[in-house]
Amino acid sequence: MTNRSKNVFIAVCVLPAVIVFGIFSLYPFLRAITMAFYSWSGISAESEFIGLDNFRTLAQDPIVWKSLRNNIFLLLVVPVVTKALSLLFAVLLTRKRFRERPFYRTVFFFPNVLALVVISILWSFIYHPTFGILNSFMEAIGLQSLTHAWLGESGTVLWALVFPMVWQAVGYYMIIYIAAMEGVPAHLYESAVLEGATEMQQFLHITFPLIWSVVRITIVFFLIGVFNNSFTYVQVMTNSGPDNESSVLMTYLYKQAMQNGNFGYGAAIGVFTLIVTITLAWLSEKLTDKESVEY
């Protein structure tokens, strides 16, 4: 087969995927960006070009900034807690030779198999103020003063969203870290033990540096995942309440476009969200950029 024939064959094989990507991903993406400069109800055949007016409105919209603040809160808390628990469980299931390791791996990973809507509904029942498991448990052990309408109070609603997001993601990242840790040569730990290193020192000076490249990649994935997944949790569990205290950028976008019929403004919020996401991903890359340790 000549080079020309080979290139034609490759092009023919790749072309269907490129067409599908262009129609269902690239075109909607570019259309959303251009829509941000128009006033459009979403159902009318006519749209009016208004330039940067949507972005001027966005800059003065307090709910946008409240939503961004909530997004940042989730981005700071959820990844830190999830990474810490994932690393802890991964270390325990690789360094400690539990006979039940396969069972624990399955149990921890199981929440990741469930749909986000199912998880949101499940935790909504757990947090229910009258018949929820959490408040019932508090009352059973004599802590009635600590019961709350967890999803209905501004002081607790964001923290109540953190737990299901962590619960769902811990097992997934635990499996990734287990795979990375199992690739660390055992003789490094044996040498460290002979030198008198504690298990914490082994983790800090052997395990973590050698799996850092994997951890770094998962940080970027997680930042994007929190942005995307927070929409489902908020929409199902709180509907941005109470009084938009749990609103995030994606739910506010949905409200403006789908409920208020303001697709142009919704598209502007989407462009703003894209810029924030790209910026955070770039910052995480820069802040976590350090030389990988090889063995």
Salt bridges, closest charged atoms under 4 A:
ASP53 OD1 - ARG56 NH1 2.56
GLU153 OE1 - HIS148 ND1 3.03
GLU182 OE2 - ARG105 NH2 2.88
GLU199 OE2 - LYS96 NZ 2.76
GLU245 OE2 - LYS66 NZ 3.25
GLU285 OE1 - ARG216 NH2 3.07
ASP289 OD1 - ARG216 NH2 3.71
